[in-house]
């Protein structure tokens, strides 16, 4: 973040014993620190890097 890069948090890689806590934390992360994305979207992005 200090260098201007935005972190990507993959939804399926974040968990907790309390499902409601996960939903709230993902909301908070997305609002403040990172882009919360699906696995498929992240894989598609990584496959496209450097192809343009």
mmCIF file of the N, C-alpha and C atoms, coordinates in Angstrom:
data_MODEL
# 
_entry.id   MODEL 
# 
loop_
_atom_site.group_PDB 
_atom_site.id 
_atom_site.type_symbol 
_atom_site.label_atom_id 
_atom_site.label_alt_id 
_atom_site.label_comp_id 
_atom_site.label_asym_id 
_atom_site.label_entity_id 
_atom_site.label_seq_id 
_atom_site.pdbx_PDB_ins_code 
_atom_site.Cartn_x 
_atom_site.Cartn_y 
_atom_site.Cartn_z 
_atom_site.occupancy 
_atom_site.B_iso_or_equiv 
_atom_site.pdbx_formal_charge 
_atom_site.auth_seq_id 
_atom_site.auth_comp_id 
_atom_site.auth_asym_id 
_atom_site.auth_atom_id 
_atom_site.pdbx_PDB_model_num 
ATOM 1   N N  . UNK A 1 1  ? 0.815   -1.182  0.000   1.00 0.00 ? 1  UNK A N  1 
ATOM 2   C CA . UNK A 1 1  ? 0.000   0.000   0.000   1.00 0.00 ? 1  UNK A CA 1 
ATOM 3   C C  . UNK A 1 1  ? 0.866   1.256   0.000   1.00 0.00 ? 1  UNK A C  1 
ATOM 4   N N  . UNK A 1 2  ? 1.987   1.225   0.695   1.00 0.00 ? 2  UNK A N  1 
ATOM 5   C CA . UNK A 1 2  ? 2.844   2.402   0.772   1.00 0.00 ? 2  UNK A CA 1 
ATOM 6   C C  . UNK A 1 2  ? 3.414   2.774   -0.592  1.00 0.00 ? 2  UNK A C  1 
ATOM 7   N N  . UNK A 1 3  ? 3.552   1.807   -1.481  1.00 0.00 ? 3  UNK A N  1 
ATOM 8   C CA . UNK A 1 3  ? 4.088   2.057   -2.817  1.00 0.00 ? 3  UNK A CA 1 
ATOM 9   C C  . UNK A 1 3  ? 2.993   2.316   -3.843  1.00 0.00 ? 3  UNK A C  1 
ATOM 10  N N  . UNK A 1 4  ? 1.739   2.365   -3.406  1.00 0.00 ? 4  UNK A N  1 
ATOM 11  C CA . UNK A 1 4  ? 0.647   2.667   -4.315  1.00 0.00 ? 4  UNK A CA 1 
ATOM 12  C C  . UNK A 1 4  ? -0.025  1.455   -4.934  1.00 0.00 ? 4  UNK A C  1 
ATOM 13  N N  . UNK A 1 5  ? 0.362   0.280   -4.511  1.00 0.00 ? 5  UNK A N  1 
ATOM 14  C CA . UNK A 1 5  ? -0.266  -0.934  -5.023  1.00 0.00 ? 5  UNK A CA 1 
ATOM 15  C C  . UNK A 1 5  ? -1.453  -1.306  -4.139  1.00 0.00 ? 5  UNK A C  1 
ATOM 16  N N  . UNK A 1 6  ? -2.505  -1.796  -4.759  1.00 0.00 ? 6  UNK A N  1 
ATOM 17  C CA . UNK A 1 6  ? -3.684  -2.231  -3.999  1.00 0.00 ? 6  UNK A CA 1 
ATOM 18  C C  . UNK A 1 6  ? -3.648  -3.749  -3.897  1.00 0.00 ? 6  UNK A C  1 
ATOM 19  N N  . UNK A 1 7  ? -3.795  -4.265  -2.714  1.00 0.00 ? 7  UNK A N  1 
ATOM 20  C CA . UNK A 1 7  ? -3.765  -5.698  -2.449  1.00 0.00 ? 7  UNK A CA 1 
ATOM 21  C C  . UNK A 1 7  ? -5.037  -6.362  -2.958  1.00 0.00 ? 7  UNK A C  1 
ATOM 22  N N  . UNK A 1 8  ? -4.920  -7.609  -3.388  1.00 0.00 ? 8  UNK A N  1 
ATOM 23  C CA . UNK A 1 8  ? -6.083  -8.412  -3.768  1.00 0.00 ? 8  UNK A CA 1 
ATOM 24  C C  . UNK A 1 8  ? -6.251  -9.504  -2.718  1.00 0.00 ? 8  UNK A C  1 
ATOM 25  N N  . UNK A 1 9  ? -7.435  -9.592  -2.150  1.00 0.00 ? 9  UNK A N  1 
ATOM 26  C CA . UNK A 1 9  ? -7.766  -10.644 -1.187  1.00 0.00 ? 9  UNK A CA 1 
ATOM 27  C C  . UNK A 1 9  ? -8.731  -11.607 -1.879  1.00 0.00 ? 9  UNK A C  1 
ATOM 28  N N  . UNK A 1 10 ? -8.358  -12.865 -1.958  1.00 0.00 ? 10 UNK A N  1 
ATOM 29  C CA . UNK A 1 10 ? -9.192  -13.873 -2.610  1.00 0.00 ? 10 UNK A CA 1 
ATOM 30  C C  . UNK A 1 10 ? -10.208 -14.401 -1.592  1.00 0.00 ? 10 UNK A C  1 
ATOM 31  N N  . UNK A 1 11 ? -11.499 -14.253 -1.913  1.00 0.00 ? 11 UNK A N  1 
ATOM 32  C CA . UNK A 1 11 ? -12.580 -14.600 -0.971  1.00 0.00 ? 11 UNK A CA 1 
ATOM 33  C C  . UNK A 1 11 ? -12.440 -15.998 -0.383  1.00 0.00 ? 11 UNK A C  1 
ATOM 34  N N  . UNK A 1 12 ? -12.163 -16.982 -1.218  1.00 0.00 ? 12 UNK A N  1 
ATOM 35  C CA . UNK A 1 12 ? -12.115 -18.380 -0.760  1.00 0.00 ? 12 UNK A CA 1 
ATOM 36  C C  . UNK A 1 12 ? -10.881 -18.680 0.087   1.00 0.00 ? 12 UNK A C  1 
ATOM 37  N N  . UNK A 1 13 ? -9.949  -17.740 0.159   1.00 0.00 ? 13 UNK A N  1 
ATOM 38  C CA . UNK A 1 13 ? -8.730  -17.954 0.941   1.00 0.00 ? 13 UNK A CA 1 
ATOM 39  C C  . UNK A 1 13 ? -8.821  -17.352 2.342   1.00 0.00 ? 13 UNK A C  1 
ATOM 40  N N  . UNK A 1 14 ? -9.981  -16.790 2.664   1.00 0.00 ? 14 UNK A N  1 
ATOM 41  C CA . UNK A 1 14 ? -10.166 -16.140 3.954   1.00 0.00 ? 14 UNK A CA 1 
ATOM 42  C C  . UNK A 1 14 ? -11.295 -16.850 4.686   1.00 0.00 ? 14 UNK A C  1 
ATOM 43  N N  . UNK A 1 15 ? -11.037 -17.220 5.895   1.00 0.00 ? 15 UNK A N  1 
ATOM 44  C CA . UNK A 1 15 ? -12.060 -17.961 6.620   1.00 0.00 ? 15 UNK A CA 1 
ATOM 45  C C  . UNK A 1 15 ? -12.034 -17.679 8.108   1.00 0.00 ? 15 UNK A C  1 
ATOM 46  N N  . UNK A 1 16 ? -13.076 -18.136 8.755   1.00 0.00 ? 16 UNK A N  1 
ATOM 47  C CA . UNK A 1 16 ? -13.216 -18.008 10.201  1.00 0.00 ? 16 UNK A CA 1 
ATOM 48  C C  . UNK A 1 16 ? -14.226 -19.054 10.636  1.00 0.00 ? 16 UNK A C  1 
ATOM 49  N N  . UNK A 1 17 ? -14.277 -19.345 11.894  1.00 0.00 ? 17 UNK A N  1 
ATOM 50  C CA . UNK A 1 17 ? -15.271 -20.303 12.400  1.00 0.00 ? 17 UNK A CA 1 
ATOM 51  C C  . UNK A 1 17 ? -16.672 -19.722 12.398  1.00 0.00 ? 17 UNK A C  1 
ATOM 52  N N  . UNK A 1 18 ? -16.770 -18.397 12.340  1.00 0.00 ? 18 UNK A N  1 
ATOM 53  C CA . UNK A 1 18 ? -18.060 -17.717 12.382  1.00 0.00 ? 18 UNK A CA 1 
ATOM 54  C C  . UNK A 1 18 ? -18.317 -17.066 11.018  1.00 0.00 ? 18 UNK A C  1 
ATOM 55  N N  . UNK A 1 19 ? -19.241 -17.645 10.224  1.00 0.00 ? 19 UNK A N  1 
ATOM 56  C CA . UNK A 1 19 ? -19.475 -17.110 8.871   1.00 0.00 ? 19 UNK A CA 1 
ATOM 57  C C  . UNK A 1 19 ? -19.812 -15.620 8.838   1.00 0.00 ? 19 UNK A C  1 
ATOM 58  N N  . UNK A 1 20 ? -20.574 -15.136 9.782   1.00 0.00 ? 20 UNK A N  1 
ATOM 59  C CA . UNK A 1 20 ? -20.899 -13.711 9.810   1.00 0.00 ? 20 UNK A CA 1 
ATOM 60  C C  . UNK A 1 20 ? -19.668 -12.837 9.987   1.00 0.00 ? 20 UNK A C  1 
ATOM 61  N N  . UNK A 1 21 ? -18.710 -13.331 10.742  1.00 0.00 ? 21 UNK A N  1 
ATOM 62  C CA . UNK A 1 21 ? -17.466 -12.582 10.938  1.00 0.00 ? 21 UNK A CA 1 
ATOM 63  C C  . UNK A 1 21 ? -16.702 -12.480 9.630   1.00 0.00 ? 21 UNK A C  1 
ATOM 64  N N  . UNK A 1 22 ? -16.696 -13.537 8.842   1.00 0.00 ? 22 UNK A N  1 
ATOM 65  C CA . UNK A 1 22 ? -16.008 -13.525 7.552   1.00 0.00 ? 22 UNK A CA 1 
ATOM 66  C C  . UNK A 1 22 ? -16.640 -12.484 6.636   1.00 0.00 ? 22 UNK A C  1 
ATOM 67  N N  . UNK A 1 23 ? -17.957 -12.495 6.546   1.00 0.00 ? 23 UNK A N  1 
ATOM 68  C CA . UNK A 1 23 ? -18.645 -11.540 5.668   1.00 0.00 ? 23 UNK A CA 1 
ATOM 69  C C  . UNK A 1 23 ? -18.333 -10.104 6.082   1.00 0.00 ? 23 UNK A C  1 
ATOM 70  N N  . UNK A 1 24 ? -18.394 -9.832  7.364   1.00 0.00 ? 24 UNK A N  1 
ATOM 71  C CA . UNK A 1 24 ? -18.116 -8.477  7.831   1.00 0.00 ? 24 UNK A CA 1 
ATOM 72  C C  . UNK A 1 24 ? -16.661 -8.098  7.569   1.00 0.00 ? 24 UNK A C  1 
ATOM 73  N N  . UNK A 1 25 ? -15.725 -9.007  7.862   1.00 0.00 ? 25 UNK A N  1 
ATOM 74  C CA . UNK A 1 25 ? -14.309 -8.700  7.657   1.00 0.00 ? 25 UNK A CA 1 
ATOM 75  C C  . UNK A 1 25 ? -13.988 -8.488  6.182   1.00 0.00 ? 25 UNK A C  1 
ATOM 76  N N  . UNK A 1 26 ? -14.599 -9.279  5.300   1.00 0.00 ? 26 UNK A N  1 
ATOM 77  C CA . UNK A 1 26 ? -14.380 -9.075  3.863   1.00 0.00 ? 26 UNK A CA 1 
ATOM 78  C C  . UNK A 1 26 ? -14.912 -7.713  3.427   1.00 0.00 ? 26 UNK A C  1 
ATOM 79  N N  . UNK A 1 27 ? -16.065 -7.325  3.949   1.00 0.00 ? 27 UNK A N  1 
ATOM 80  C CA . UNK A 1 27 ? -16.618 -6.003  3.661   1.00 0.00 ? 27 UNK A CA 1 
ATOM 81  C C  . UNK A 1 27 ? -15.643 -4.921  4.105   1.00 0.00 ? 27 UNK A C  1 
ATOM 82  N N  . UNK A 1 28 ? -15.127 -5.056  5.302   1.00 0.00 ? 28 UNK A N  1 
ATOM 83  C CA . UNK A 1 28 ? -14.208 -4.075  5.867   1.00 0.00 ? 28 UNK A CA 1 
ATOM 84  C C  . UNK A 1 28 ? -12.898 -4.030  5.077   1.00 0.00 ? 28 UNK A C  1 
ATOM 85  N N  . UNK A 1 29 ? -12.358 -5.189  4.751   1.00 0.00 ? 29 UNK A N  1 
ATOM 86  C CA . UNK A 1 29 ? -11.127 -5.258  3.960   1.00 0.00 ? 29 UNK A CA 1 
ATOM 87  C C  . UNK A 1 29 ? -11.325 -4.579  2.610   1.00 0.00 ? 29 UNK A C  1 
ATOM 88  N N  . UNK A 1 30 ? -12.455 -4.876  1.952   1.00 0.00 ? 30 UNK A N  1 
ATOM 89  C CA . UNK A 1 30 ? -12.736 -4.306  0.639   1.00 0.00 ? 30 UNK A CA 1 
ATOM 90  C C  . UNK A 1 30 ? -12.875 -2.786  0.710   1.00 0.00 ? 30 UNK A C  1 
ATOM 91  N N  . UNK A 1 31 ? -13.431 -2.290  1.791   1.00 0.00 ? 31 UNK A N  1 
ATOM 92  C CA . UNK A 1 31 ? -13.628 -0.851  1.939   1.00 0.00 ? 31 UNK A CA 1 
ATOM 93  C C  . UNK A 1 31 ? -12.331 -0.099  2.254   1.00 0.00 ? 31 UNK A C  1 
ATOM 94  N N  . UNK A 1 32 ? -11.390 -0.763  2.935   1.00 0.00 ? 32 UNK A N  1 
ATOM 95  C CA . UNK A 1 32 ? -10.229 -0.032  3.447   1.00 0.00 ? 32 UNK A CA 1 
ATOM 96  C C  . UNK A 1 32 ? -8.882  -0.430  2.841   1.00 0.00 ? 32 UNK A C  1 
ATOM 97  N N  . UNK A 1 33 ? -8.662  -1.734  2.643   1.00 0.00 ? 33 UNK A N  1 
ATOM 98  C CA . UNK A 1 33 ? -7.294  -2.178  2.411   1.00 0.00 ? 33 UNK A CA 1 
ATOM 99  C C  . UNK A 1 33 ? -7.030  -2.894  1.096   1.00 0.00 ? 33 UNK A C  1 
ATOM 100 N N  . UNK A 1 34 ? -8.020  -3.552  0.545   1.00 0.00 ? 34 UNK A N  1 
ATOM 101 C CA . UNK A 1 34 ? -7.763  -4.443  -0.578  1.00 0.00 ? 34 UNK A CA 1 
ATOM 102 C C  . UNK A 1 34 ? -9.007  -4.582  -1.450  1.00 0.00 ? 34 UNK A C  1 
ATOM 103 N N  . UNK A 1 35 ? -8.819  -5.143  -2.619  1.00 0.00 ? 35 UNK A N  1 
ATOM 104 C CA . UNK A 1 35 ? -9.935  -5.524  -3.474  1.00 0.00 ? 35 UNK A CA 1 
ATOM 105 C C  . UNK A 1 35 ? -10.252 -6.984  -3.193  1.00 0.00 ? 35 UNK A C  1 
ATOM 106 N N  . UNK A 1 36 ? -11.432 -7.270  -2.730  1.00 0.00 ? 36 UNK A N  1 
ATOM 107 C CA . UNK A 1 36 ? -11.848 -8.637  -2.445  1.00 0.00 ? 36 UNK A CA 1 
ATOM 108 C C  . UNK A 1 36 ? -12.452 -9.200  -3.728  1.00 0.00 ? 36 UNK A C  1 
ATOM 109 N N  . UNK A 1 37 ? -11.843 -10.269 -4.246  1.00 0.00 ? 37 UNK A N  1 
ATOM 110 C CA . UNK A 1 37 ? -12.237 -10.831 -5.538  1.00 0.00 ? 37 UNK A CA 1 
ATOM 111 C C  . UNK A 1 37 ? -12.419 -12.338 -5.439  1.00 0.00 ? 37 UNK A C  1 
ATOM 112 N N  . UNK A 1 38 ? -13.123 -12.891 -6.418  1.00 0.00 ? 38 UNK A N  1 
ATOM 113 C CA . UNK A 1 38 ? -13.319 -14.344 -6.485  1.00 0.00 ? 38 UNK A CA 1 
ATOM 114 C C  . UNK A 1 38 ? -12.051 -15.017 -7.023  1.00 0.00 ? 38 UNK A C  1 
ATOM 115 N N  . UNK A 1 39 ? -11.957 -16.309 -6.784  1.00 0.00 ? 39 UNK A N  1 
ATOM 116 C CA . UNK A 1 39 ? -10.830 -17.081 -7.294  1.00 0.00 ? 39 UNK A CA 1 
ATOM 117 C C  . UNK A 1 39 ? -10.776 -17.020 -8.816  1.00 0.00 ? 39 UNK A C  1 
ATOM 118 N N  . UNK A 1 40 ? -11.923 -17.206 -9.463  1.00 0.00 ? 40 UNK A N  1 
ATOM 119 C CA . UNK A 1 40 ? -11.960 -17.193 -10.927 1.00 0.00 ? 40 UNK A CA 1 
ATOM 120 C C  . UNK A 1 40 ? -11.472 -15.873 -11.493 1.00 0.00 ? 40 UNK A C  1 
ATOM 121 N N  . UNK A 1 41 ? -11.904 -14.787 -10.908 1.00 0.00 ? 41 UNK A N  1 
ATOM 122 C CA . UNK A 1 41 ? -11.481 -13.475 -11.415 1.00 0.00 ? 41 UNK A CA 1 
ATOM 123 C C  . UNK A 1 41 ? -9.979  -13.281 -11.230 1.00 0.00 ? 41 UNK A C  1 
ATOM 124 N N  . UNK A 1 42 ? -9.427  -13.742 -10.125 1.00 0.00 ? 42 UNK A N  1 
ATOM 125 C CA . UNK A 1 42 ? -7.987  -13.622 -9.886  1.00 0.00 ? 42 UNK A CA 1 
ATOM 126 C C  . UNK A 1 42 ? -7.194  -14.486 -10.864 1.00 0.00 ? 42 UNK A C  1 
ATOM 127 N N  . UNK A 1 43 ? -7.651  -15.696 -11.099 1.00 0.00 ? 43 UNK A N  1 
ATOM 128 C CA . UNK A 1 43 ? -6.964  -16.594 -12.039 1.00 0.00 ? 43 UNK A CA 1 
ATOM 129 C C  . UNK A 1 43 ? -7.035  -15.995 -13.455 1.00 0.00 ? 43 UNK A C  1 
ATOM 130 N N  . UNK A 1 44 ? -8.192  -15.479 -13.845 1.00 0.00 ? 44 UNK A N  1 
ATOM 131 C CA . UNK A 1 44 ? -8.319  -14.851 -15.165 1.00 0.00 ? 44 UNK A CA 1 
ATOM 132 C C  . UNK A 1 44 ? -7.357  -13.683 -15.298 1.00 0.00 ? 44 UNK A C  1 
ATOM 133 N N  . UNK A 1 45 ? -7.266  -12.882 -14.259 1.00 0.00 ? 45 UNK A N  1 
ATOM 134 C CA . UNK A 1 45 ? -6.342  -11.737 -14.271 1.00 0.00 ? 45 UNK A CA 1 
ATOM 135 C C  . UNK A 1 45 ? -4.897  -12.208 -14.421 1.00 0.00 ? 45 UNK A C  1 
ATOM 136 N N  . UNK A 1 46 ? -4.505  -13.185 -13.624 1.00 0.00 ? 46 UNK A N  1 
ATOM 137 C CA . UNK A 1 46 ? -3.121  -13.670 -13.696 1.00 0.00 ? 46 UNK A CA 1 
ATOM 138 C C  . UNK A 1 46 ? -2.805  -14.303 -15.055 1.00 0.00 ? 46 UNK A C  1 
ATOM 139 N N  . UNK A 1 47 ? -3.774  -14.977 -15.639 1.00 0.00 ? 47 UNK A N  1 
ATOM 140 C CA . UNK A 1 47 ? -3.558  -15.535 -16.975 1.00 0.00 ? 47 UNK A CA 1 
ATOM 141 C C  . UNK A 1 47 ? -3.416  -14.463 -18.042 1.00 0.00 ? 47 UNK A C  1 
ATOM 142 N N  . UNK A 1 48 ? -4.018  -13.311 -17.813 1.00 0.00 ? 48 UNK A N  1 
ATOM 143 C CA . UNK A 1 48 ? -3.979  -12.230 -18.802 1.00 0.00 ? 48 UNK A CA 1 
ATOM 144 C C  . UNK A 1 48 ? -2.755  -11.326 -18.657 1.00 0.00 ? 48 UNK A C  1 
ATOM 145 N N  . UNK A 1 49 ? -2.099  -11.358 -17.509 1.00 0.00 ? 49 UNK A N  1 
ATOM 146 C CA . UNK A 1 49 ? -0.944  -10.487 -17.287 1.00 0.00 ? 49 UNK A CA 1 
ATOM 147 C C  . UNK A 1 49 ? 0.137   -10.790 -18.318 1.00 0.00 ? 49 UNK A C  1 
ATOM 148 N N  . UNK A 1 50 ? 0.592   -9.748  -18.959 1.00 0.00 ? 50 UNK A N  1 
ATOM 149 C CA . UNK A 1 50 ? 1.676   -9.892  -19.929 1.00 0.00 ? 50 UNK A CA 1 
ATOM 150 C C  . UNK A 1 50 ? 1.241   -10.314 -21.325 1.00 0.00 ? 50 UNK A C  1 
ATOM 151 N N  . UNK A 1 51 ? -0.033  -10.584 -21.539 1.00 0.00 ? 51 UNK A N  1 
ATOM 152 C CA . UNK A 1 51 ? -0.490  -11.007 -22.856 1.00 0.00 ? 51 UNK A CA 1 
ATOM 153 C C  . UNK A 1 51 ? -0.843  -9.835  -23.751 1.00 0.00 ? 51 UNK A C  1 
ATOM 154 N N  . UNK A 1 52 ? -0.949  -8.639  -23.175 1.00 0.00 ? 52 UNK A N  1 
ATOM 155 C CA . UNK A 1 52 ? -1.327  -7.458  -23.969 1.00 0.00 ? 52 UNK A CA 1 
ATOM 156 C C  . UNK A 1 52 ? -0.137  -6.756  -24.521 1.00 0.00 ? 52 UNK A C  1 
# 
